[in-house]
Amino acid sequence: MQGRQLEILKAIVDEYVATEEPVGSKTLAARAGLGVSPATIRNEMAILEDAGLITQPHTSAGRIPTNKGYRVFVDQLAEIKPLSMAERKAIENFLDGATDLDDVISRTVRLLAQVTKQVAVVQYPSLIKAKVRHMELVLLNPTRIVIILITDAGRVEQRMAELPFDITEGSLSDLHKSINAAITNQSLTNVATKLDGLVNNYRAGDKSNAVVVITTLIEMAVEHPEEKVVLAGASNLARANQDLSSSMHPILEALEEQVVLLRLLSGTDSSVRVKIGDEQSEKSLRKTSLVTVGYADIGALGILGPTRMDYAASITAVNAVANYVGRFLTENK
């Protein structure tokens, strides 16, 4: 593609995203600052149309980008749109006062939906990559305790355990100290190995109780629950009614499924990825685009919206929010 054709494609995308109207050669000549005549623009648009990068939705209309055209546009993005001062301030302050991991994730997904005006999806930190921050044992009565496992990302898992023998607060405290000494800062996958043989330090009833606690704790560490994803901003799809009018219902149905949301965010890393239209693996989402990125190597987030999306601004916002939430979780371990 020649440089001028790429400039015209970029101008068509920008104009169509801004106006939602097909773009004509006269409009581009007047607004895009290309420095060429409408006739020259029409000739170049014909080449772009032959290449499948733009299309004419109906006779006598201007042109709109195709999914292939959006892909070329995204791949050729040389400049990412800077955040506005209001957006930058919102992102910088969105975690102020966050009390726990649930609060952090809730604030993150709401902010991302607000800044991008799209559907936002945020994955909780993965337990597979987590390390143990510490473990707590809470005595409810002499034979019943609550075991609480807290990861370095702030995720909390808890389970109640019935003990075969009465246990004193002193014995529980001793068991608590021994277990924490063995597993603190260890990955969850190493918990079983680190606790191997620990029960041999105890005798009689204390040993039986220790077996229950350690076995339960190992189960909590290795039997990871289904990863969790939260969503916000589904109502933003209504703004794209012209783009998604025929597919709104299946899109909303897909977004209700946790397994679909997890697949959307699978395979992400620190690089922003953009999937456009037919590039989506979920058939019901092939009229949408997805922008995703990982955060802190423990989770992922992204936005979903119509293919007529402001890709430069969306990439900037997704990347900025991921950087902030990743930094917050890392600094607050």
Disulfide bonds with the S-S distance in Angstrom:
none
